[in-house]
Amino acid sequence: MLATLRSWFKRKRIPALRGLTQADAHDVAALHAEGFHRGWSVEEIEGLLADRTVTGLGAGYGRFATALAGFVLSRVAAGEAEILTIGVARRARGQGVGRLLLEGHLSQLAAAGVREVFLEVDEAN
């Protein structure tokens, strides 16, 4: 019994993926601030999430994946997408959350007809 409990607690939790909405703006802004020198404000995130050309995906835990562990935002135009930002909570880093997000997001973009994806990364990152 004790061995079963130990293995249950050691199991790797895999987050669920879900689309982002404006209701996620505070959580996304907080996660963005954890990963970047100048985090984006709640208002900036709200503006992006309200933009019809922007698509976002979140990775979260809980029944409805409400506790965000990471996110990715892209702008889509004419069969191309630019990944605007991707971030993973410090507590979830090194657990494959970023890979899960990126794979899910790229699949989502491909299903929407996107054929090229761009990502600009700062030299210091």
Sequence and secondary structure as in RCSB ss.txt:
>XXXX:A:sequence
MLATLRSWFKRKRIPALRGLTQADAHDVAALHAEGFHRGWSVEEIEGLLADRTVTGLGAGYGRFATALAGFVLSR
VAAGEAEILTIGVARRARGQGVGRLLLEGHLSQLAAAGVREVFLEVDEAN
>XXXX:A:secstr
 HHHHHHHHHS    EEEE  GGGHHHHHHHHHHHSSS   HHHHHHHHH TTEEEEEEEESTTS EEEEEEEEE
EETTEEEEEEEEE GGGTTTTHHHHHHHHHHHHHHHTT  EEEE   TT 
